[in-house]
């Protein structure tokens, strides 16, 4: 990675001085945590029901597509909360 000019960022240990670019990790981590929470909570990805790798992939893709369509629809219709699927939970 160094030969290609890529430097990995990682948090410093608790008892060490913070690294110079460590502050860049917090927003990324919050985004990842938010996406994981949405996938596990609203889309029930822990209970996907797929029996094969292809089946799991298809079910995850279906749910991501449904969430994307719901967000688009909520934004297009001016809904106050765009990431909620409650209106579609029947």
N, C-alpha and C positions, 0 to 999 in steps of 0.2 A: 504494500500500500504506500509506503514511504516513497518508493521509486516512482509511483504515479502521482505523487503530490497529495495523497490523501492522509488526513490525520484523524484518528478516531477520538471522539470525545467520550469521557465517562466521568461519573461523579467521583469526587475525592472521598477518601475514607473519613469517618467522623473525627478522628484525632489528627487529621492532616490539614494543611493550609488549602483552602479552595483553589482549584485550578482556574487559570485566567478566563476560559470560555465556558465554565461550568454553568453560568447563568442562562446559556442558550438551551440547556437541556430541559429546564422546567416547563416551558410552554409545550414542547414536543411530548414530554411525558404526560402532561395533562390532556393533550389531544388523544394520545394513545389510550389512556385510561377511560376517557369519555367514549371513544369508539368501542372499546371492549365492553364497557358497561351497557351500551346500547345494544350491541350484538347479543350479549348474554341475557339482558333483561327483556327488552321489547321484542326481540326476534327469537327468543328461546333457543339459541344455538347450542346450549348444553344438552337439550333434548331434541336433537335434530331428527332422530329416527332412521338415519341412513344406515344401510347394512354393508355397503361397499364404499371404497374410496370415491368412486364415481357418484354413488348415491349421496354421499355426504356433500360432495362438491355441488351437485345439482340442487340440493336443498338449501345450501348456503347461498348459492347464486340466486335462487328464487326469492329468498328472504331479503337479500341485499337489493334486488331489483324492486321488490315491493316497497321497501323503505325509501328507496330513491324516488319511486313514483309518488309516494305519499308526500315526501318533502317537496317535490316539484309542484304537486297539486296544491298543497297548503300555501306555498309561496305565490302561486299563480292566482289563487282566490283570496289572498290577503289575510290568511288566518294569523292570529296573534302568536301561536306556537307552531313552528314549522316542523319540528322533529317528533311530533306526537302521532302515534297510531291509534289513540283511544277512539277517535271517531270511526275507525275502520274495524274495530275489534268486535266482531259479531260471532 
